[in-house]
Amino acid sequence: MELEQRSTRTIEMIREIVSEICGVSLNDLRRRSGTRKSVEARQIMMYMLRKFMHMSYKEILRHFDARNHTTVMYSLQTIEGISSYDKRVAKLMSMIESDIDKAIRKKEAQLKLSYFTIFDGVSARGMYNTEQSAMMNLEPGERILSIYT
């Protein structure tokens, strides 16, 4: 399921699901901690933000106490590799993905599509009633986002 809108509430919801299933506190997900459990949970969260929110490495980095975007790249590669052979991690990720997908579907079912806007990667501009009207004002490098209320 793709989600174009980068909602703070959705990011917090992903953080809470990862925290609960991995058994790590919300604070441990944000800051650098040496425990294997915390590192693994952070890597899984980074992976989920990339998968469900389509965030860039730098956008993901803003939600963690990490040094630079290569930390995010390394984390994503590591968790993808580990999940391919470690059944415990694969099961954790499957449970988390399932819970996130359910929560997003539930959230979307409660929302009503109201408008469309144009997003250039930094900010949104314009409110359009139809996607076609937004497309008429779309420039290269921009994309159209749905706005729900």
TAFENTA-V839914 format. One record per pair of residues at least 6 apart in sequence whose C-alpha atoms are under 7 Angstrom apart, sorted by the first residue. I is the first residue (numbers start at 1). J is the second residue. Records with the same first field share a line. If there is no record, write none. Layout:
I=J + J
//
This chain:
2=52
3=52 + 53
4=53 + 145
5=145 + 146
6=53
14=100
15=45
16=26
17=96
18=41 + 45 + 96
19=25 + 26
21=96
22=41
24=38
28=38
29=38 + 41 + 42
30=63 + 64 + 65
31=64 + 65
32=65
33=39
43=75 + 76 + 79
44=79
46=60 + 72 + 76
47=76
49=55 + 60
57=69 + 72 + 73
58=69
61=68 + 69 + 72
83=89 + 90
84=90
111=148 + 149
112=148 + 149
113=146 + 147 + 148 + 149
114=147 + 148 + 149
115=127 + 128 + 129 + 130 + 146 + 147 + 148
116=127 + 128 + 129 + 130 + 131 + 134 + 144 + 145 + 146 + 147
117=124 + 125 + 126 + 127 + 128 + 134 + 144 + 145 + 146
118=124 + 125 + 126 + 134 + 138 + 142 + 143 + 144 + 145
119=125 + 142 + 143 + 144 + 145
120=141 + 142 + 143
128=134
//
